[in-house]
């Protein structure tokens, strides 16, 4: 995290203390600072009521006033400030029925999900840790604050968050916490699909993606997770089969591997749509799976060059990585990167004619034939059969068209 953001947060703490209130950094900032990990979030909790915070600072945005949260803009940096609070009643397994403000940081920490997230850090480095979060960090344990089952009844998404933290940090899940997830698994159905997908993506994108798969199966969450229940049910959680996931670097590659490993290539769009993924992401995963299927047919150099011209090197390399870890061996005699280096035409805009040139020279209307012919010409240039020169390219184009008309 940039030092200016941390400095802005400290200035907010200082101003609150000077005004007679207590204030602390809370949440992920404290946890990751103690772990010496990169910090991405900075949140402040204070004894000051929202209206007191609004009066104290020049620029305040009332982002969640009803729940005690405002955003203080300090030195151009937005800092989220929330009044110490407690919550009661969670009829929908998501949101509290009632929120009321308290004056003690210890009371505020009592409502939080896990001990490693229930610590506060003061301006002078003092740590408020009523639930043993620092010790759990040292031991590498994810443990619920108080009664685990009560925490998951309050917000069922916490079960997936538990799994996600375990995968991101490489921590074990404390036995009672894990047992509570198994007992409460079905309540995840009350959670919005978008929230489920956000947590699952973070888990799959973590350093332990194979563990993410095994944990959603082990805990019994799978039947209640949209999309994933179709993909991973019925024997889709074999640990050995999921181990290669960690060898793939991107979320698209890992999702593609899941579909290929499960033999459910046709399910890409239905599953990812059910999880409310964005269209561009679904398209990227579908393209990757389709290209993996091409690699299964052991394409020759000519076909591989056409793939890289049509889809781009990055997409082909991504699919090649998935196929490589799935097959356990190099699928081709020449890997795409080495072949790509030798290609004179690496991108279609490097060809010295375009679609308009073809239409004019051949006196034909636009259509799919234009891109097909340009790809053929680019392939012929790369094969050394013609020069990348307008006259030579148009002459070859006329010959090709005559062959098929």
N, C-alpha and C positions, 0 to 999 in steps of 0.2 A: 504493500500500500504506500502511496506517495506520502512523504513526510508532511506535506502541506495539509493533507486530510487529517492526519493524526494531530497536527498542531491546532487545526480548527476545532477538533473534538476536545482537546485540552483547554482551549480558550472558553468553550462552552461550559465545561466543568468548573473552571475557575470563576466564571461569572456567576454561576448558580451558587457556588460556595460563598462567594463574597456577599451575595444577597441573603445569606443565612439558610440556604437549603443544602441538603446532602445530594450528591450526584456521583455516578459511577459509570464506567464502561461496562457493558454486559454482553452476553451472548457469544457469537462466534469469534468476535474480536479477542475476547479474553482467552478462550480455548486455544485459538491458533497462535496467539502471542506466546502463551506458555509452552506450546509445542514447537515454537520457532518455525512455524509454517507461514507461507504467504497469506496475508490477511486481505480479505475482500470486502468485509462489512464492518461498519463502525456504528454502534448504537449506544445511546446514553439513556440511563434511567435516573429519575430524580424524585425527591420528595415534593418538589414544587408542583402545584396544580397547573393544568394547561393554561388557565387564564393568567397565572403568575408568570409562566414562561413567556407568554405573548407580550406581557407588559415589560418584561426584562430586556428583550432583544429588539433591535430596530427592524429586522426583516424576518418574519415568521410566516410559514405557510401552514394553514390548519388542515393537514393531510388526513388526520383521523381523530378529530377533536372528541367525538363521542367516546372513544376508547382511550383517551388521554394522550394521543400522539400528535405532535406537531413537528414540523421541519424548520429548524433554525438555520438560516443562511449566515455563516460566519466567514468573513473574508472571501466571499464568493463560493464557499464550499457548503453544500447542504448536509446538515447533521440531524438525524432523526432523534427526537427527545420524547420519552414516554414517562408519564407519571407512574410511580410505584402503584401496582394494582393487584387485586385478586379477582378471581372469576368463579362463578357458580353456575351449575346447570348446563348441560350440553345435550339437549334433546335430539339434535340432528347429528351428533358425533363429530361436529366440526367447529361450531362457534358457541361461545358462552352465552347463556340466556341473560346473565347479568354481570356487569363489570363495576367494581367499586374501588375507589382510590384508598391507599393506605400510606402510612408515613415511614414504614420500615423496609429497607432493602431486603432483609431476610424474608419478610412476608411476600415480597414480589418474586424472589427466587423460588419460593415454594410452588409456584404455579408452572414452573418450567418443566420441559420434558425429561432431559437426562442430566445426570450430575455434572457431566463435563460442559454442559451449557448453562448450569445454574451457579455460576460464579460471577463475582463483580470485581472490577479492578479500579482502585482509586487513583486520584491525581498524583499521589506520592508513592505509588507502587504497592499500596496495601491491597491484599486479596481477601474478599469476603467469600467464604467457602463452607456453608453450613452442611453440605451433603457429601463432602469428601470427593469433590471433583478432581482436585489436584492429585490425590492418591490414585483415583481411577485412571487419570491420564498416565501416571507413572506405570501402572499395571497393564495398561492397554485394555480397558474394560468399558463397554457401553452399559450403563445401568440406569434404570428409570429413577426419577426422584420420588421417594415415598413408595406407595403401592403402585406397581407397574400396571396392573389391570385398570386401576382408576385413571391413570394417565392416558391409556389407550381408549378408554370409554369417553374421555373428554374430547379427544381428537384422534380419530382412527388413523389419520395420515401419519401419526407418530410411529406407527409400526413400520411403515416403509422408510421413514426417516432414520429409524434405528438401524435398519439393514443398510441404508445408504452410508451412514457414518461408519459402520463396521467395515464396509468395502473401501471407503475413501481413506480411512485411517489405519486399516489393517488390524483393527481391534476385535477382541472376542466379545460376544454378547453375554452378559451375566445370566446365569441359569434361570432365575426367577423372571427376569425380563423376557427371555426367550420363550419360556413356558406361557407367559401371559399373552404373547403374540399368537401363539398356537391356539389359545382359548378364545381369543378375540378376533381371529382372522376374518370371519365373515362380516364384521362391522366395517371393513374397508369398502364395502359396496355402497356405503352412504357418502363416500367422498367423490367429489367431482372428478371426472376423467382427466381434465387438464392438470389438476394437482397431482394425481397419480402418475401421469406421464412425466411431469417435471421431476419428480423424485426418482422414477425408474431410469430416466435418461442420465441423471447424475450418477446413479449407481452403476449403470452399464458403462459410463464414461470414466469410471474411477480406475484406480490401479488394481482393483480386484473384480473385474467383470464376470469371471467364471464363478466367483463366490456369490455375486449378486443373483445369478441364476439358481445356484444350489440353495441359497437362503430363502428365496420366494417359494421354492418347492418344499423345502424342509419345514417351513413354518405353516404351510397350508394356505398361503395367500393366493396361490395360482388360480384356483377356481373362481375367485372373485375379482380378478384383475382383467379389465377389458382388453381384448386383443391377445394378450399374453396367455389367457386361458386356452385360446385356440392354437397358439403356437407351441406352448411348452407342456400342455397336458399330455397324458398317456405316454409316459416314458421319455419326456423331453429334457430331463434334468440330470442325465448321467454326467458325473463329474469329469470323467476322462474326456468325454466328447466336448466339454466346454472349456477345457484348459487352454486351447489355442487362442481363445478370445483375448487374452492378455498380450498376445504377440501382435495384435492388430492395433493400430494407433488412433484411428478415428471412429467416431460414433457410427458413421455410415457403414464402415467396414465391419464393425461388430454386429450391427443389426443384420447386414447381408449374410454374415457367417451363420447367424442363428437360423435364418430361413434355409440356407443351403444345407447346414448340418442336419436340420430336421426334415429335409426333403419336402419343404413346403414353399417352393419358389412361387407358386401361383397365389400364395396368401399374402404377398408383400403389401399390396395396396389395401385389401380389406382390413388387415391387422393394424397397419399404421394409421389408416383413416379412423378406425374405431378408437384409437388412442389420441385422436385429434392432433396428429402431427401436421405441420404445414406442408403445402403442396410441393414446394421445392425439395424438401427433405424426402418426401415419399418418392418423388421422381428420381432423386439421386440413389436411393436404396434400390429401387426397381431396376435402374440402369445397371447398377453394380451386379445385381443378381443375374441379369440377362447376359452380361459380359462374362461372368463366371461360367455360365452354361456354354458359352462359345469356347472358352478355354478347355472345357471338358471334351471338346471335339478335336483337340490338338491342332489348332489352326497353323497353316504354314506361314512363312514370312510375309507373303503377299497379302494374305488375309489379315494378318496382324497389323501390317502397315495401314490397310484400309480402316481397321478399327481405330487406330490412333488418329488418323486423319478425320474420321467422322465424329468420334467422341472426344478426342483430345487425349494427350498422354496421361494426364493426371487420373482421369476416370479409368483408363485401361490399366494403369499401374495399381490403382486401388483394387480393381477386380482380380488382378494377378496376385496381389498379396493375399486376398481371401482364398483364392484357389490354392495357393501355395501352402497355407497353413492347414487347409482342409485335406489336401491330398498327401501332405507330409513330404512332398518332394517337388523339385523344380519341374513344372509341366512342359517346358519347351527347351529345345536345344539352345536357342538364343533368347535370353530374357528381353522383355520389351525395351528396357532402358538402353541396352547396347544397340539394338536395332534402331531405336529412335535417334540415337546420336549420328547414325550413318545416313539418315534420311535427308535428302536435299530439301524436299518440301515437308515441313513439319506441321504447318498450319495452312488451311486452305487459302488464307489471304496472301500467302507467299506465292501462289500461282499467278503468273503474269497475265492472265485473262480472268474475266468474271462471268457471271451468268448473263449479264446484258450483252457482253461481247458475243457469247454463243448464240443468243437469240437473234442478234442482228446478222451475224455471219451465216447462220443456217436458215434464217427466215422462218423461225418456228415460234409458236406461242409459249409462254412460260408454263412450267409444270414440273413434276418430280424428276423428269428426265434431265433437267439442268444440273441438279446436285449430283445425280448418278454419274453423269458424264464428266463433271469436274473432278469427282473422286477418281474416276478411271484415268483421267489425264494425269492427275497428281501421282497416282500409283505408277503410271508408265514413266514419268520423270524420275521417280525414285528408283525404278528398275533400270535406269540408264537407257531406255528405249527411245526417248525423245528429249529434246532440250527444253528447258523452261524459258521459252521465247514465243511471243505471240503468234508469229507466222507458223512455227512448227506445231504449236498446240492446236491452232484452228485447222490446220491440215489434217492432223490426226483425228480431230473431232469429226471432220467430214467423212473420213474413212470409217470410223466407228458407227456413225449414224447410217451410212450406206449399208453396212453389214446387217443392220437390224431393221431395215425398211425395204 
